[in-house]
Amino acid sequence: MWREGVEEGLRLRPGRVARRLPARRDACHKRPVIPSLTDAREILRHTFGHADFRGLQSQVIVEVLAGRNALAVLPTGGGKSVCYQIPALLRPGVGLVVSPLIALMSDQVEALRQLGVSAARMDSGLSPDERDTTWRRLAAGQIDLIYLSPEGLMQPYALERLSAAPLALIAVDEAHCVSQWGHDFRPEYRALGRLADLFPKVPRLAVTATADARTRADIRSELRLEGAAEFVASFERPELALSAERKRAKPHDRVAALIKARPGRSGIVYSGSRDGAEKLADRLADEGVTAKAYHAGLDKSVRHDRLSWFLAEDEAVMVATIAFGMGIDKPDVRFVIHADPPGAIEAYWQEIGRAGRDGDPAEGITLYGSGDMSWALERIRRRDMPEAVAQVQMRKVRQLYAMLEGPTCRAAAVRRYFGETSAEPCGQCDRCVNPPRGVEVTEAAQKALSAVHRLGGRFGRGRIVEHLLGKTKGVSESEAAMSTFGVGREYSPAGWRELIDQLLFEGLLVEQPNDGRPLIGLADPEAVRAVYRGERRLTVLQAPEALDSTTRSGRPRRRGEAAADLAGEALSLFDALRAWRRAEAARQGLPPYVIFHDQTLADIARARPGGLEALSAINGVGQGKLDRYGAAVLEVVADQR
């Protein structure tokens, strides 16, 4: 049997930030007066142009104004930067911001300068003269906020200069980068824990858009924020309608179709590689889409020009790698499409969240395939990291694909991932709008797993499918004798490939790259045994495609519009008539439609004539065809009764 063998304060003039004054003191002149939330709202209105704070912003700001440490997790578009920019303007001294990317620092500094805030950055993109000027301005108290990368900050020269300047606060942006359990770990962030000793009286704020409970705990530990208040906003984004679909042939064509169906809208398309971004941008341009590519391999001036273009144009589509997007505050992005999926739900939510920041309806669309998942897992295997960390990263990959492939509300699944146990269905994602009906495929999964086991993980999916169908060319005697050989004749080759993809998504099978010729083997042995014993039942969104033994490929023939309303026995008879016509056409060396059109066969299937007279009454059956084919057609009809 095949089953066997597998078990501070400010005085303001409208429109600009006033010079910072010495800290006010109370009536007894004994201690400085802490800037209030009212002071913060004045800054918000007159400098940033907003009427009031959103969500948890005010609570985070009050904590920092009081000189206390904090950790804030606010979703993309939630206004994280305001949480440290406003306290930096109110407290005495300069606000120090640690940021991971030059592009992100540059964008925020330029945006602040446009608001009249004295901001500066210190990075490798500056000339020696520019760096010297910035340090002199810092020493003279002429800078409100200064941005540095973690590598630049921890240089002795930078720490010496900053120690001589009073600091209002220290903000660590994109704080998830400090965590090995996060989705974008950067080892250089680990050194930032020293800031607690170097600047013990300066409040420190860690901010990020995405961090699960384990990542937040790691941020606290690594940045020495154990006693800090923690603020975690809801990840609900009701303006976003999410959808996902498996990749089919020519995925770039599908991306083009999705964008052309959304004319006049600005969007971002994420590609997994620089080359992929370039080719997809060219493909879209050929289709008349106003699109350009953006990635780290482009010249700095080109990236600057393309970013300016994207921010200015109403219908711009940027095809980019993940080098694009962080800190980009374009409010009217109407869609984000993942031509290639990211590696974790954190990255997915951060990138999707760049759409709809103005609060108006927007979309997040993801194209994905099992090959994407396999490559994401392989990248983790190739990285030099502790085994425990690698296992967590792999689990994050599988959790992303389980969400993409799963039958439940996508938005609720993401929110539950971040710890919101009470998340309700959004009512607008593709799963909510068209709820899928699960089809159990446990027995078929057992067959596939058993076949992979018996073949020893030495073959790719195509060969496994041939084995299940019993169609392996030049099969050896030992393979032909296996109990799994030919055991899967209920599904077409495409049906078995779909099921194998599902088993990969479920973490039951694993795909090894093997120099471009992937091999498939069993993954988690315990999980596989649970399926084999029936302890774990498997369902798919739709039944795998059935085998059609009358076609060379094994795929069912397309019936077309003529049979669109047929069902049950009529549909079976229609298929039988088509099989007879195909055989007859082959015998005569004729195209099948010369014998009878599909519409005629569909009418015969509906009428089910019992004799030649009834058959002759059907449109398309003339006397000549009645004489030649009548008896044979009636025989097919009789066989289907």
C-alpha positions as CSV (number, residue, x, y, z in Angstrom):
1,M,0.0,0.0,0.0
2,W,1.2,3.6,-0.7
3,R,0.2,4.5,2.8
4,E,2.8,2.4,4.4
5,G,6.2,3.7,5.6
6,V,5.5,7.4,6.3
7,E,4.7,8.4,9.9
8,E,11.2,72.4,27.0
9,G,8.8,75.4,25.8
10,L,8.8,78.0,22.9
11,R,7.5,81.4,21.9
12,L,6.2,81.2,18.4
13,R,5.4,83.2,15.4
14,P,3.1,81.6,12.9
15,G,4.7,79.5,10.3
16,R,8.2,79.1,11.8
17,V,9.9,77.6,14.8
18,A,11.1,80.2,17.3
19,R,14.6,80.2,18.9
20,R,14.7,77.8,21.8
21,L,14.7,79.7,25.2
22,P,16.3,78.6,28.5
23,A,14.0,76.3,30.3
24,R,11.3,78.1,32.3
25,R,11.2,77.7,36.0
26,D,8.3,77.6,38.4
27,A,7.4,80.4,40.9
28,C,9.8,79.0,43.6
29,H,12.6,79.0,41.0
30,K,13.5,75.5,42.2
31,R,13.1,73.3,39.1
32,P,12.6,73.6,35.3
33,V,9.0,73.5,34.1
34,I,8.4,70.5,31.8
35,P,7.0,71.6,28.4
36,S,3.4,70.6,28.3
37,L,1.2,68.9,25.7
38,T,-0.3,72.4,25.0
39,D,3.2,73.5,24.0
40,A,3.5,70.5,21.8
41,R,0.1,71.2,20.1
42,E,1.3,74.8,19.3
43,I,4.3,73.3,17.5
44,L,2.1,70.8,15.7
45,R,-0.3,73.5,14.5
46,H,2.2,76.4,13.6
47,T,5.1,74.3,12.3
48,F,3.7,71.1,11.0
49,G,0.2,72.4,10.1
50,H,-1.9,69.8,11.8
51,A,-4.8,70.5,14.1
52,D,-4.2,67.8,16.7
53,F,-2.3,64.6,17.4
54,R,-3.4,61.2,16.1
55,G,-3.6,57.9,17.9
56,L,-0.9,57.4,20.5
57,Q,1.3,60.3,19.4
58,S,0.3,62.6,22.3
59,Q,1.0,59.9,24.9
60,V,4.4,59.1,23.5
61,I,5.3,62.9,23.4
62,V,4.2,63.5,27.0
63,E,6.5,60.6,28.1
64,V,9.5,62.0,26.3
65,L,8.8,65.6,27.3
66,A,9.0,64.4,30.9
67,G,12.5,63.0,30.2
68,R,11.5,59.4,30.3
69,N,12.5,56.6,28.0
70,A,9.8,55.0,25.7
71,L,9.2,52.4,23.1
72,A,6.6,53.2,20.4
73,V,5.2,50.9,17.8
74,L,3.1,53.0,15.4
75,P,2.1,51.6,12.0
76,T,3.3,53.1,8.7
77,G,1.5,56.4,8.3
78,G,1.0,56.7,12.0
79,G,3.3,59.7,12.4
80,K,6.3,58.2,14.3
81,S,8.7,61.0,13.4
82,V,6.5,63.6,15.1
83,C,6.9,61.7,18.4
84,Y,10.6,62.7,18.5
85,Q,10.7,65.8,16.3
86,I,8.3,67.9,18.5
87,P,10.0,66.9,21.8
88,A,13.3,67.8,20.3
89,L,12.1,71.3,19.5
90,L,10.6,71.8,23.0
91,R,13.4,70.3,25.2
92,P,16.7,72.2,25.6
93,G,19.5,70.9,23.4
94,V,19.6,69.1,20.0
95,G,17.6,66.1,19.1
96,L,19.7,63.2,18.0
97,V,18.1,60.8,15.6
98,V,19.6,57.4,14.6
99,S,18.4,56.3,11.2
100,P,19.5,53.3,9.1
101,L,19.4,54.8,5.6
102,I,21.0,57.9,4.0
103,A,17.9,58.3,1.8
104,L,15.6,58.2,4.8
105,M,17.8,60.8,6.7
106,S,18.0,63.0,3.7
107,D,14.2,63.0,3.1
108,Q,13.4,63.8,6.7
109,V,16.0,66.6,7.0
110,E,14.8,68.2,3.8
111,A,11.2,68.0,4.9
112,L,12.1,69.7,8.3
113,R,14.0,72.4,6.5
114,Q,11.0,73.2,4.4
115,L,9.0,73.7,7.7
116,G,11.6,76.1,9.0
117,V,13.3,73.7,11.4
118,S,17.1,73.7,11.6
119,A,17.9,70.1,10.8
120,A,21.1,68.4,9.6
121,R,22.4,65.0,8.7
122,M,25.9,63.5,9.1
123,D,26.6,60.8,6.6
124,S,29.1,59.6,4.0
125,G,27.3,61.6,1.3
126,L,28.6,64.9,2.7
127,S,31.9,66.5,1.7
128,P,34.6,67.2,4.4
129,D,33.7,70.9,4.3
130,E,30.0,70.2,4.8
131,R,30.7,67.9,7.7
132,D,33.0,70.5,9.4
133,T,30.3,73.2,8.9
134,T,27.6,70.9,10.5
135,W,29.8,70.2,13.5
136,R,30.5,73.9,14.0
137,R,26.7,74.7,13.8
138,L,26.0,72.0,16.3
139,A,28.6,73.4,18.8
140,A,27.1,76.9,18.4
141,G,23.6,75.6,19.2
142,Q,22.2,76.3,15.7
143,I,20.8,72.9,15.0
144,D,17.4,71.5,16.3
145,L,17.8,67.9,15.1
146,I,20.7,66.0,13.7
147,Y,20.5,62.6,12.0
148,L,23.2,60.0,12.0
149,S,23.5,56.4,11.0
150,P,24.4,53.9,13.8
151,E,27.8,53.3,12.3
152,G,28.5,57.1,12.1
153,L,27.2,57.8,15.5
154,M,29.4,55.3,17.3
155,Q,32.6,56.7,15.9
156,P,34.7,58.2,18.7
157,Y,34.9,61.6,17.0
158,A,31.1,61.8,16.6
159,L,30.5,60.8,20.2
160,E,33.0,63.4,21.4
161,R,31.3,66.2,19.5
162,L,27.8,65.1,20.7
163,S,29.0,64.8,24.3
164,A,30.0,68.5,24.2
165,A,26.5,69.5,23.0
166,P,23.5,69.2,25.3
167,L,21.1,66.6,23.9
168,A,17.3,67.0,24.0
169,L,16.7,63.4,23.3
170,I,17.9,60.3,21.4
171,A,15.6,58.7,19.0
172,V,16.3,55.3,17.5
173,D,14.3,55.1,14.3
174,E,13.4,51.8,12.6
175,A,14.2,50.2,16.0
176,H,13.3,46.7,14.8
177,C,16.7,46.7,13.1
178,V,18.3,46.0,16.5
179,S,16.5,42.7,16.9
180,Q,17.7,39.4,15.6
181,W,14.1,38.3,15.7
182,G,12.9,41.3,13.5
183,H,12.6,41.2,9.8
184,D,15.5,43.6,9.0
185,F,18.2,42.9,11.5
186,R,21.3,45.1,11.3
187,P,24.2,44.1,13.6
188,E,25.5,47.7,13.8
189,Y,22.3,48.6,15.7
190,R,23.4,46.4,18.6
191,A,26.1,48.9,19.6
192,L,23.4,51.5,20.4
193,G,22.9,50.0,23.8
194,R,26.0,51.9,24.9
195,L,24.0,55.2,24.6
196,A,22.5,54.4,28.0
197,D,25.9,54.7,29.6
198,L,27.2,57.5,27.4
199,F,24.2,59.8,27.9
200,P,22.5,58.5,31.1
201,K,20.4,61.7,31.6
202,V,19.0,61.9,28.1
203,P,15.6,60.4,27.4
204,R,15.7,57.7,24.7
205,L,12.9,56.8,22.4
206,A,12.8,53.7,20.2
207,V,10.3,53.8,17.3
208,T,9.3,51.3,14.7
209,A,6.3,50.5,12.5
210,T,6.4,46.8,12.9
211,A,7.5,44.6,15.8
212,D,5.8,41.6,17.3
213,A,6.1,40.8,21.0
214,R,9.4,38.9,20.8
215,T,11.0,41.7,18.7
216,R,9.8,44.3,21.2
217,A,11.3,42.4,24.1
218,D,14.6,42.2,22.2
219,I,14.5,46.0,21.4
220,R,14.1,46.7,25.2
221,S,17.0,44.4,26.1
222,E,19.4,45.6,23.5
223,L,18.7,49.3,23.8
224,R,18.6,49.1,27.6
225,L,15.0,50.2,27.8
226,E,13.8,47.7,30.3
227,G,11.8,50.2,32.4
228,A,10.5,52.2,29.5
229,A,6.8,52.8,28.8
230,E,5.6,50.8,25.8
231,F,3.1,52.2,23.3
232,V,1.7,49.8,20.7
233,A,-0.9,51.2,18.4
234,S,-3.5,49.1,16.6
235,F,-2.4,47.9,13.2
236,E,-5.8,48.5,11.8
237,R,-5.8,50.3,8.4
238,P,-9.4,50.4,7.4
239,E,-8.6,52.4,4.2
240,L,-6.6,49.5,2.8
241,A,-8.2,46.7,0.8
242,L,-5.9,43.8,0.7
243,S,-5.7,41.0,-1.9
244,A,-3.3,38.3,-3.0
245,E,-3.1,35.8,-5.8
246,R,-0.8,33.1,-6.9
247,K,1.6,33.9,-9.8
248,R,0.7,32.5,-13.1
249,A,2.6,32.5,-16.4
250,K,4.0,35.9,-17.3
251,P,3.6,37.6,-14.0
252,H,4.8,41.0,-15.4
253,D,1.8,40.9,-17.7
254,R,-0.4,40.5,-14.7
255,V,1.2,43.5,-13.0
256,A,0.7,45.6,-16.1
257,A,-3.0,44.5,-16.3
258,L,-3.6,45.4,-12.6
259,I,-2.1,48.9,-13.1
260,K,-3.9,49.6,-16.4
261,A,-7.1,48.7,-14.6
262,R,-6.3,51.6,-12.2
263,P,-5.7,54.5,-14.5
264,G,-4.9,58.0,-13.2
265,R,-3.6,56.6,-9.9
266,S,-0.1,56.8,-8.3
267,G,1.4,53.6,-7.0
268,I,4.4,51.6,-5.9
269,V,5.4,48.2,-7.3
270,Y,7.9,46.2,-5.3
271,S,10.3,43.9,-7.1
272,G,12.6,41.4,-5.5
273,S,15.7,42.5,-7.5
274,R,17.3,45.5,-9.2
275,D,17.2,43.7,-12.6
276,G,13.6,42.7,-12.0
277,A,12.7,46.4,-11.2
278,E,14.3,47.6,-14.4
279,K,12.7,45.0,-16.6
280,L,9.3,45.5,-15.1
281,A,9.5,49.3,-15.4
282,D,10.4,48.9,-19.1
283,R,7.5,46.5,-19.5
284,L,5.1,49.0,-18.0
285,A,6.4,51.9,-20.0
286,D,5.9,49.8,-23.2
287,E,2.2,49.5,-22.1
288,G,1.9,53.3,-21.7
289,V,2.2,53.4,-17.9
290,T,4.1,56.3,-16.5
291,A,6.6,54.2,-14.6
292,K,10.3,54.4,-13.6
293,A,12.6,52.1,-11.7
294,Y,14.3,52.9,-8.4
295,H,17.0,50.9,-6.6
296,A,20.3,51.3,-4.8
297,G,22.3,50.5,-7.9
298,L,21.3,53.8,-9.6
299,D,23.4,56.9,-9.4
300,K,22.5,59.1,-6.5
301,S,21.5,62.0,-8.8
302,V,19.2,59.6,-10.7
303,R,17.5,58.4,-7.6
304,H,17.0,62.0,-6.4
305,D,15.5,63.0,-9.7
306,R,13.2,60.0,-9.8
307,L,12.1,60.5,-6.2
308,S,11.3,64.2,-7.0
309,W,9.3,63.0,-10.0
310,F,7.4,60.5,-8.0
311,L,6.5,62.9,-5.3
312,A,5.4,65.6,-7.8
313,E,3.3,63.5,-10.3
314,D,-0.3,62.4,-9.7
315,E,-0.1,59.3,-11.9
316,A,3.5,58.2,-11.2
317,V,4.2,54.5,-10.7
318,M,7.5,53.6,-9.1
319,V,8.9,50.1,-9.6
320,A,11.3,49.6,-6.8
321,T,13.3,47.4,-4.6
322,I,12.9,47.8,-0.8
323,A,15.6,50.6,-1.1
324,F,12.6,52.8,-1.9
325,G,9.8,53.9,0.4
326,M,11.2,54.3,4.0
327,G,10.3,57.9,5.1
328,I,8.6,58.7,1.8
329,D,5.5,60.7,2.8
330,K,3.5,60.8,-0.4
331,P,-0.1,60.8,0.9
332,D,-1.9,59.9,-2.3
333,V,-0.4,56.5,-3.2
334,R,-3.4,54.6,-4.2
335,F,-1.9,51.1,-4.6
336,V,1.1,49.1,-3.6
337,I,1.7,45.9,-5.7
338,H,4.2,43.3,-4.7
339,A,5.3,41.8,-7.9
340,D,7.5,39.7,-5.6
341,P,6.5,39.2,-2.0
342,P,8.7,40.3,0.9
343,G,10.2,38.0,3.5
344,A,8.0,38.5,6.5
345,I,4.6,40.0,7.6
346,E,6.5,42.9,9.2
347,A,8.0,43.9,5.9
348,Y,4.7,43.3,4.1
349,W,2.7,45.5,6.4
350,Q,5.4,48.3,6.3
351,E,5.4,48.3,2.5
352,I,1.7,47.9,1.9
353,G,1.2,50.7,4.5
354,R,2.8,53.2,2.1
355,A,-0.6,53.3,0.3
356,G,-3.5,55.4,1.6
357,R,-1.6,57.6,4.0
358,D,-4.2,60.4,3.3
359,G,-6.9,58.1,4.7
360,D,-8.6,57.6,1.4
361,P,-9.3,54.1,0.0
362,A,-6.2,52.3,-1.3
363,E,-5.2,48.8,-2.2
364,G,-2.4,46.4,-1.4
365,I,-2.0,43.6,-3.9
366,T,0.5,40.7,-3.7
367,L,1.5,38.2,-6.3
368,Y,3.3,35.1,-4.9
369,G,4.3,31.6,-5.6
370,S,6.0,28.7,-3.9
371,G,9.2,29.5,-5.7
372,D,9.3,32.8,-3.9
373,M,8.9,31.1,-0.6
374,S,11.6,28.6,-1.4
375,W,14.1,31.4,-2.4
376,A,13.3,33.4,0.7
377,L,14.1,30.3,2.8
378,E,17.3,29.6,0.9
379,R,18.5,33.2,1.5
380,I,18.1,32.7,5.2
381,R,20.1,29.4,5.0
382,R,22.9,31.2,3.3
383,R,23.2,33.9,5.9
384,D,25.7,33.6,8.8
385,M,23.4,33.6,11.8
386,P,22.8,31.4,14.8
387,E,20.6,28.4,14.1
388,A,17.9,29.6,16.6
389,V,17.6,32.9,14.7
390,A,17.5,31.2,11.3
391,Q,14.6,29.0,12.5
392,V,12.7,32.1,13.7
393,Q,13.3,33.9,10.3
394,M,12.2,30.8,8.4
395,R,9.0,30.6,10.5
396,K,8.3,34.3,9.7
397,V,8.6,33.4,6.0
398,R,6.1,30.6,6.4
399,Q,3.7,32.7,8.4
400,L,3.6,35.3,5.6
401,Y,2.8,32.6,3.0
402,A,0.3,31.0,5.3
403,M,-1.5,34.4,5.5
404,L,-1.3,34.9,1.7
405,E,-2.6,31.4,1.0
406,G,-5.0,31.1,4.0
407,P,-8.8,31.3,3.7
408,T,-9.4,34.0,6.4
409,C,-9.5,37.8,6.5
410,R,-6.0,39.1,5.6
411,A,-6.1,42.3,7.6
412,A,-7.3,40.4,10.7
413,A,-4.6,37.8,10.2
414,V,-1.9,40.5,10.2
415,R,-3.4,42.2,13.3
416,R,-3.5,38.9,15.1
417,Y,0.2,38.3,14.1
418,F,1.1,41.5,15.9
419,G,-0.9,40.5,19.0
420,E,-4.3,42.0,18.5
421,T,-6.3,39.0,19.5
422,S,-9.7,40.8,19.2
423,A,-9.2,41.7,15.5
424,E,-12.4,41.3,13.5
425,P,-12.7,40.6,9.7
426,C,-12.2,43.8,7.7
427,G,-15.1,43.2,5.3
428,Q,-13.2,44.4,2.3
429,C,-10.2,42.2,1.5
430,D,-10.6,39.5,-1.2
431,R,-11.2,36.8,1.4
432,C,-14.0,38.8,3.1
433,V,-15.6,39.8,-0.2
434,N,-15.4,36.3,-1.8
435,P,-15.1,33.8,1.1
436,P,-13.4,30.7,-0.2
437,R,-14.9,27.2,0.3
438,G,-12.3,24.8,1.6
439,V,-11.9,21.4,0.0
440,E,-10.3,18.7,2.0
441,V,-7.3,17.0,0.3
442,T,-5.8,15.1,3.2
443,E,-5.7,11.8,1.3
444,A,-4.2,13.3,-1.8
445,A,-1.6,15.1,0.5
446,Q,-0.8,11.7,2.0
447,K,-0.2,10.3,-1.4
448,A,2.1,13.1,-2.4
449,L,4.1,13.0,0.8
450,S,4.5,9.3,0.6
451,A,5.7,9.6,-3.0
452,V,8.3,12.2,-2.0
453,H,9.4,10.0,0.8
454,R,9.8,6.9,-1.4
455,L,11.7,8.9,-4.1
456,G,14.1,10.1,-1.4
457,G,14.0,13.8,-2.1
458,R,16.0,13.3,-5.3
459,F,13.6,14.8,-7.8
460,G,11.8,18.0,-8.7
461,R,8.0,18.5,-8.8
462,G,7.7,17.6,-12.5
463,R,9.2,14.2,-11.9
464,I,7.1,13.6,-8.7
465,V,4.0,14.4,-10.7
466,E,5.0,11.9,-13.4
467,H,5.5,9.3,-10.7
468,L,2.0,9.9,-9.1
469,L,0.4,9.7,-12.6
470,G,2.4,6.6,-13.5
471,K,3.8,8.3,-16.6
472,T,7.6,8.4,-15.8
473,K,9.5,7.9,-19.0
474,G,12.0,5.1,-18.9
475,V,10.9,4.2,-15.4
476,S,13.1,1.7,-13.6
477,E,11.7,-1.6,-12.3
478,S,12.3,-0.6,-8.7
479,E,10.3,2.7,-9.1
480,A,7.5,1.0,-11.1
481,A,7.2,-1.5,-8.2
482,M,6.7,1.3,-5.6
483,S,3.2,1.4,-4.1
484,T,3.0,5.2,-5.0
485,F,3.7,4.7,-8.7
486,G,0.5,5.7,-10.6
487,V,-1.5,6.1,-7.3
488,G,-2.5,9.7,-8.2
489,R,-4.5,9.4,-11.4
490,E,-7.4,11.4,-10.1
491,Y,-5.7,14.8,-10.7
492,S,-4.2,16.4,-13.7
493,P,-0.5,17.3,-13.7
494,A,-1.5,20.9,-13.0
495,G,-3.7,19.7,-10.2
496,W,-0.8,17.9,-8.5
497,R,1.5,20.9,-9.0
498,E,-1.0,23.1,-7.2
499,L,-1.2,20.6,-4.4
500,I,2.6,20.3,-4.1
501,D,2.7,24.2,-3.9
502,Q,0.2,24.0,-1.0
503,L,2.3,21.4,0.8
504,L,5.3,23.7,0.4
505,F,3.3,26.7,1.8
506,E,2.2,24.5,4.7
507,G,5.8,23.6,5.5
508,L,5.3,19.9,4.9
509,L,7.6,19.9,1.9
510,V,10.8,21.8,1.3
511,E,12.4,22.8,-2.0
512,Q,16.2,22.8,-2.3
513,P,17.7,25.1,-5.0
514,N,20.2,22.5,-6.4
515,D,21.8,25.0,-8.9
516,G,18.5,26.1,-10.5
517,R,17.0,22.6,-10.7
518,P,15.0,22.5,-7.4
519,L,14.6,19.2,-5.6
520,I,11.7,18.5,-3.3
521,G,11.9,16.6,0.0
522,L,10.0,16.2,3.2
523,A,10.2,19.1,5.7
524,D,9.1,18.8,9.4
525,P,8.9,15.1,10.1
526,E,6.5,15.4,13.0
527,A,4.1,17.6,10.9
528,V,4.3,15.1,8.0
529,R,3.5,12.2,10.4
530,A,0.5,14.1,11.7
531,V,-0.9,14.4,8.2
532,Y,-0.2,10.8,7.4
533,R,-2.0,9.6,10.5
534,G,-4.9,11.9,9.8
535,E,-4.3,13.9,13.0
536,R,-3.8,17.0,10.8
537,R,-6.4,17.6,8.1
538,L,-5.6,19.7,5.0
539,T,-7.9,21.9,3.0
540,V,-7.3,23.9,-0.1
541,L,-9.3,26.9,-1.5
542,Q,-10.4,24.9,-4.6
543,A,-10.2,21.2,-5.6
544,P,-7.2,20.3,-7.6
545,E,-7.9,20.1,-11.3
546,A,-9.1,16.6,-12.3
547,L,-7.3,14.4,-14.8
548,D,-8.7,14.3,-18.3
549,S,-7.4,11.1,-19.8
550,T,-8.6,12.1,-23.3
551,T,-6.1,15.0,-23.6
552,R,-2.4,14.7,-24.1
553,S,-1.6,17.0,-21.2
554,G,-4.2,15.5,-18.9
555,R,-5.8,18.9,-18.4
556,P,-9.6,19.2,-19.0
557,R,-10.4,20.8,-22.3
558,R,-11.9,24.3,-22.3
559,R,-15.6,24.1,-23.0
560,G,-16.1,27.7,-23.9
561,E,-19.3,29.8,-23.9
562,A,-21.4,27.1,-25.6
563,A,-21.4,25.0,-22.5
564,A,-21.4,27.8,-20.0
565,D,-24.9,26.8,-18.6
566,L,-24.4,23.0,-18.6
567,A,-24.1,21.1,-15.4
568,G,-24.4,17.5,-14.1
569,E,-25.4,14.9,-16.7
570,A,-25.7,17.4,-19.5
571,L,-22.1,18.6,-18.9
572,S,-20.9,15.0,-18.8
573,L,-22.6,14.2,-22.1
574,F,-21.2,17.3,-23.7
575,D,-17.7,16.2,-22.7
576,A,-18.3,12.7,-24.0
577,L,-19.6,14.1,-27.4
578,R,-16.4,16.2,-27.6
579,A,-14.3,13.2,-26.9
580,W,-16.1,11.3,-29.7
581,R,-15.7,14.2,-32.1
582,R,-12.0,14.5,-31.3
583,A,-11.4,10.9,-32.1
584,E,-13.5,11.0,-35.3
585,A,-11.7,14.2,-36.4
586,A,-8.3,12.5,-35.8
587,R,-9.4,9.5,-37.8
588,Q,-10.3,11.6,-40.8
589,G,-7.4,14.2,-40.4
590,L,-9.9,17.0,-40.0
591,P,-10.3,19.9,-37.5
592,P,-12.9,18.9,-35.0
593,Y,-15.2,21.9,-35.7
594,V,-15.7,20.6,-39.3
595,I,-17.7,17.7,-37.9
596,F,-19.8,19.6,-35.4
597,H,-19.4,23.0,-33.7
598,D,-19.4,23.2,-29.9
599,Q,-22.8,24.9,-29.9
600,T,-24.3,21.9,-31.8
601,L,-22.8,19.4,-29.3
602,A,-24.1,21.6,-26.4
603,D,-27.6,21.6,-27.9
604,I,-27.5,17.8,-28.3
605,A,-26.4,17.5,-24.6
606,R,-29.3,19.6,-23.5
607,A,-31.9,17.8,-25.7
608,R,-30.6,14.2,-25.3
609,P,-32.3,13.0,-28.5
610,G,-33.5,9.4,-28.5
611,G,-33.6,8.9,-32.3
612,L,-32.5,10.2,-35.7
613,E,-35.6,12.4,-36.1
614,A,-35.1,14.2,-32.8
615,L,-31.4,14.6,-33.6
616,S,-32.2,16.1,-37.0
617,A,-34.2,18.8,-35.3
618,I,-31.1,20.2,-33.6
619,N,-29.5,23.2,-35.3
620,G,-26.3,22.2,-37.1
621,V,-27.4,18.7,-37.9
622,G,-28.1,18.6,-41.6
623,Q,-29.1,15.5,-43.6
624,G,-25.5,14.8,-44.7
625,K,-24.2,14.8,-41.1
626,L,-27.2,12.9,-39.9
627,D,-26.5,10.1,-42.4
628,R,-22.7,10.1,-41.6
629,Y,-22.6,10.6,-37.9
630,G,-26.2,10.2,-36.6
631,A,-25.9,6.6,-35.3
632,A,-22.5,7.3,-33.6
633,V,-23.9,10.4,-31.8
634,L,-27.0,8.5,-30.6
635,E,-24.7,5.7,-29.3
636,V,-22.8,8.3,-27.2
637,V,-26.0,9.7,-25.9
638,A,-27.3,6.2,-25.0
639,D,-24.0,5.4,-23.2
640,Q,-24.4,8.5,-21.0
641,R,-27.9,7.6,-19.8
